[in-house]
Amino acid sequence: MRKLLINTFLSLDGIMQAPGAPDEDKDAGFAYGGWSVNYWDDRMNELMSAVMTEPFDLLLGRRTYDIFAAHWPHTSEELGSGPLNNATKYVASRGTPTLSWDKSVLLGADVPAAVAELKAGDGPDLQVHGSGDLIQTLLHHGLIDEFGLWTFPVLLGSGKRLFAQGTIPGDLRLTRTESMSTGVTFSTYVPAGEIVPGSFALDQPAT
C-alpha cells in the first residue's frame, strides 16, 4: 500500500497560501506572496533534497500543477527538476484541463475514491505539495498518512490555512523535528487516532 505524504510550508499562524512568489495566489486579496523565500538556509536545502530523493509520485491540485508545470519542465536537473519531471503527476481538478507536463494523469470526478484506489495500488509513495483545496478533501476523508510541515517564523494574519474550518479532530504523533538557522522548523507527524480528553482540575475532597 502506498503512503500519502503532505509536504507543506506554513506560517506560524497556520497560513499556507502563496509561499513561493508574489503572484502565486492572490485570492481574497492576499498580499504577502513569496513569504517563505528569505528564510531558506543550507540545511533546509539539504532536507528538501532528501525529501525529493526517495522515489515518489505527485498528487496535486490544479493551481499547484499549473505553477509546477510552468517551471520544472524548463529547469535543469542540476536545479532539482529530475525527480519532479520523472514522477507521475496525478491531478485533481473540477474541470477537464489539458495536462501538458509529461507523465500527467487527470483524476476522475470522485477524487477521494480515486486517491484511495491509488493508495491501494503498487508504486512509490504519493507526495502532495501546496494544493490547499485538495488537502482539505484529503483531510476530510482520512487519506493522509504523514504531515511534513515546514513552519516559518512569520505571521500573515489571514489567508488559506492547512487546517481550515471543518478539519476532523484527531490526535497526531510527532516523529521528527529539526530547526534551521533562520528559525524554520521541519516536523513530521502521523495520525494517532482520536483525541483523548483529560483534566488538570484537582480532585475535590470528599465531604
N, C-alpha and C positions, 0 to 999 in steps of 0.2 A: 504494500500500500504506500502511495506517495504522500509525503507531508506537504502541507501548505504553510509557507513561511511569510510573514509580513516583515518588510524592511522599510521603516518609516522615519522621517525627520519630524521632530516635534519641538515647538517652543515650550518653555517651562509652564505656560498656561494651557497647553494641550492643543495648540493650533498646528495643523499640518499643511495648510494651504500655501502653494507657490513658494517653496523654499529655494528654488534654483535660479529664478530670473524675474525681473520686474514685470514682464508681460505674460508670465506663465499662466496666471489665473486671477483675473480682476473681478470675478463675481462678487456682487454686493459691495462694489467699490473698494475691494481690498487694496491697500496702498503700500504694502511692505514686501512685495515680491522680491525674492533673492535674499531673504533674511539670513539664510544659513551660510552664505558664501564666505564671509570673512572669519569664520570660526574653524576652518579646516587646519589641521596640522599633519606632520608626517605620520604620526601614529594612527590617525584617523584614515589616512590613505592606505596604510598597511592593513588595517582591519577591514576596510571596504574591499580591498583586493582579495583578502582571504574569503570574504563572503561570496565574491564573484568567481572564485577559483573552483569551488565544488560544482559538479555537474548540476544544471538546473534548467527548467523551462520557465517561461514568464507567463503570468496571468495578470492582465492589465485592463483597466477601464479605457474607454475610448479617448478621453482627453490625454491621459498619460501616454497611451500608444502613439497618438499623433505627435506629441513632443519628442518621444524617443525616436520615432520613425523619421523625423525631420533632421535628426542629429547623428545617430550612431551608424547608419549605413554609409555615411560620408566621412567617418572618422577612422584614423589609422589604428591598427591593432596595438601599436605602442602606447596609445592613449586609452586602452582598455575596451575597445569595441568588440574584440573577438568573441568573448563569451555571450554577449548580448546578441550579436548577429547570428551566432551559431545556434542559439536556443530557439525552440519552438515558442511562438508568441500566441497565446490564447487570449482573444479579445472579447470583452463584454460590451455590447452596445445596444441601445434601444432602436437604432436604425440598421441599415444594411450598407455600411461603408465599403469602399474599395480599399483593400489592405495591400499596399504596395511593397511593404517590407518583406523580404524573403522569409519563408517558413512561418507565415502568419495564418491563423485559423480563427474564423468568427464563430463564437459560441451561439447556440440556439437561444430562443426567446426565454426558456426556462433556465436561467443562469445557475441557480443553486443545484438543480438536478444535473446540469452539465458538469459543474465543478465536482460534485460528488462522484460522478462517473469517472472523471479524470483521476481523482484521488484513488479510486479503487483499481485503476489500471496499472500497467507497468510503465516505467520511465523514471527520470530523475525527479527530485522534489520540485515543487512549484513555488516560485518567488513572486510576491506582489510588491511593487514599488509604486509610491504615490497612490493614485486610484482611490480617492477618498470615498466616492459614492459606492464603488464596488465593495470596499471594505465593510461598509455598513451592512450590505446584503450578506456578506460572508459572516459577519458577527452575528447577525440575526438568526442565521441558520446553523451556527455552531460548527463552521467548517475550518476554522483557523487552528493550526497545531502549535504555532510558535510566533511570538511577537518579538521582533528585533527592533528596539526603539533607540534612536539617536536623539537625546534630549539636549537642546541648546539653551544656554543661559540668556534668554531673551523673552520678553513679554510682549505679546502682539495685541492683546485686548479683545479682538474679535476675529472671526474667520472660521473656516471649516475645521472641525475637530475630529480627531481619530475616534474618540469615544463620545459620540454625539448622543443627543436625546433619543431614548429608545433602546440604548445598549442593554443587553440582557445581563443582569447582575451575575457575578461569578467570582470565584477565588482564582488568583494567579500565583504561580510559584516562580521565584527568581532563580534562574540557573546560571547567570553570568552577569558581571558588571565590570566596567573599566572606565576610568576618567581620562580625558585628554588634557593637554596643557592649556587649551583655550576654555576649559570649563565644560565642554561637551561630555556627556556620559553615554556609553553604549551599554544597554542592558537587554538581556533576553529573558522572556517569561513564557511559561507554558500554562495552559488551562489546568486548574487543580480542583475542579468540582464546585459545589455550591458553597456560598458564604455560610460560615458557622458563627452566629452571633454570640457575644459574651457580655459581661458586665463588670465594671470596676466598682460598682456600688458595694459598700461594706454591708456585711450581714447584720441584720438588726438583732439586738439581744432579745432573748426570749423573755416574755412577760409572765 
